[in-house]
Amino acid sequence: MAQVRDIMNKNVITIEQNSTVLDATRLLKEKDISFLVIVRDGNPVGVVSERDIVRRLAAEDRQASKVSLSEIMSPKFRWVEPTAEIETAVQKMLNYNIRRLVVLENGKLAGVITQTDLTGFLRSKLLIDDTMEKIEKD
């Protein structure tokens, strides 16, 4: 079976932990993404999603320019290694009801894998398997 490294996104957008939520929201908008990896000295220390911002900032009527990312980020993020099998990533996402996994290699940020990545991979696999089955029948 395929490994996480085969479908992960290696171009991960990060932001420093001491940035404000306003900085993060501007970056999310600029890059048209919904998730950031929070780093300190280049090492991942947490994650923040649009959902986190809504629940921990907007719903509490806090001002984005005055709130540090470290106040609203999720420091206990889920991760996998690049050599993990795709099934492992899927199972982890299902078990924890999450949409994204950080990919760490030797403790360093290597990528991110999302539900969209997995859906595209599984769709391709199903199409290939279906095509192979049709060829074998003929």
CORRACOR-V636930 format. One line per field, one symbol per residue. ss: DSSP state (a for helix, b for strand, c for the rest). phi: phi as a letter, one per 20 degrees, with the letter a starting at -180 (. if undefined). A space follows every 10 residues. Layout:
ss = ???
phi = ???
This chain:
ss = ccbaaaccbc cccbbbcccb aaaaaaaaaa acccbbbbbb ccbbbbbbba aaaaaacaaa cccaaacbaa aacbccccbb ccccbaaaaa aaaaaacccb bbbbbccbbb bbbbaaaaaa aaaaaaaaaa aaaaaaac
phi = .fdggfcfee eeecbfgefe ffgffffgfg elccbceecc lndfcrcbcg fgfffdcffd leegfddfgf fdfefdeebc efeffggffg fffffdlcdb cfddclmdfd rbccgfgfff ffffffffff ffffffff
